Amino acid sequence: MDEMARSIIWRQGRLYTERLLSAAMESGFDLKAIPVVMLGGGAPVVKGNMSPQNGLCRVFALIDNRVNAEEFERILGQFSGGLSRG
């Protein structure tokens, strides 16, 4: 991959992470006091841009891109008495 493209991708990933953490803190979450759980398609990007210098309590990245769908299916199954697979 072209080095300039690689640099842009890394820079944008870092900006995405900074904006995400900033929005969470602006919403009132104290990420230095409570663990952070990242999940879904953006979790690998965030995980790759986290370091101890961020000063967060603890970060858990669930990088399986199906985790949202699987959990929604599980919750729906609990509400509906189980899903039939067909």
C-alpha positions in Angstrom: 0.0 0.0 0.0 1.2 3.5 -0.8 2.8 5.1 2.3 0.8 8.3 1.9 -2.5 6.3 1.9 -1.3 4.3 4.9 -0.5 7.6 6.7 -4.0 9.0 6.0 -5.7 5.9 7.2 -3.8 5.8 10.5 -4.4 9.6 11.0 -8.1 9.3 10.4 -8.3 6.3 12.7 -6.7 8.3 15.5 -9.1 11.2 14.8 -12.1 8.9 14.9 -10.9 7.5 18.3 -10.3 11.0 19.7 -13.8 12.2 18.6 -15.5 9.1 19.9 -13.9 9.4 23.4 -14.5 13.1 23.4 -18.2 12.7 22.6 -18.5 10.0 25.4 -16.9 12.3 28.0 -18.9 15.3 26.8 -22.0 13.2 27.4 -21.1 12.8 31.0 -19.2 9.5 31.1 -16.1 9.5 33.2 -13.9 7.2 31.2 -11.1 7.5 33.7 -13.3 6.0 36.4 -15.4 3.3 34.6 -14.3 0.6 32.2 -15.0 1.2 28.5 -16.4 -1.5 26.3 -16.0 -1.1 22.6 -17.9 -3.3 20.3 -18.9 -3.6 16.6 -17.1 -2.7 13.4 -15.2 0.3 14.9 -13.8 -1.5 17.9 -10.6 -2.7 16.1 -9.9 0.9 15.0 -10.3 2.2 18.5 -8.3 -0.6 20.0 -5.4 0.1 17.7 -5.4 3.7 18.8 -5.6 3.3 22.5 -2.6 3.5 24.8 -1.9 4.0 28.5 -1.3 7.7 27.8 -5.1 8.0 27.2 -5.5 7.5 31.0 -8.7 5.4 30.7 -9.7 3.1 33.5 -9.8 -0.1 31.4 -10.7 -0.7 27.8 -12.3 -3.9 26.5 -12.6 -4.3 22.7 -14.9 -6.9 21.5 -13.7 -7.0 17.9 -16.0 -9.7 16.5 -18.0 -7.8 13.9 -21.1 -9.9 14.5 -21.3 -9.2 18.3 -24.1 -6.6 17.8 -26.3 -8.8 15.7 -25.8 -11.9 17.9 -26.7 -10.0 21.1 -29.8 -8.4 19.5 -30.8 -11.9 18.4 -30.3 -13.2 21.9 -32.3 -10.3 23.5 -35.1 -10.7 20.9 -35.2 -14.4 21.8 -35.6 -13.6 25.5 -38.5 -11.3 24.7 -40.2 -13.6 22.2 -39.7 -16.8 24.1 -37.1 -18.1 21.7 -36.5 -17.8 18.0 -37.1 -20.6 15.6 -34.3 -21.1 13.2 -35.2 -22.1 9.7 
